[in-house]
Amino acid sequence: MTISEHINWWKDDALRSWETAIFNKNGGQFVFSLFAFHLTIEKLLKATWIRDNAAEYPPRTHDLTILYNQTDLDLPNGWYDYLGSINEWNIEGRYPDYKLKIYKRASAEYLAEHLIKLNELKDLLLKNLA
């Protein structure tokens, strides 16, 4: 697979994660929706990482700030801090007390607050990869 094909694979997979996030949101599965939104941004950052590092395999991390820091991205003010907020939605491997906090916070209203910003970030990252 070429670098370009690998970047496109990550982009396509990110868009599948986005669809999963919307499906879960519409079905009232808010925690899993947040997790899938995190995956979307993670995969777009991994595509960017591949482009900027000319390598096929990005780091095996789910930390968005680590991925961002290893790219040439220069996101406008506020977005870096927002990546840290999105990191909180990565529930894989979290302890039960941490997961419980996410379940208490996740709601239709909470998702609605973030959906516009998430869409803007997704579009910004996709535009950067174009």
Secondary structure, 3 states (H helix, E strand, C coil): CCHHHHHHHHHHHHHHHHHHHHHHHHCCCHHHHHHHHHHHHHHHHHHHHHHHHCCCCCCCCCCHHHHHHCCCCCCCCCHHHHHHHHHCCCCCCCCHHHHHHHHHHCCHHHHHHHHHHHHHHHHHHHHHHC
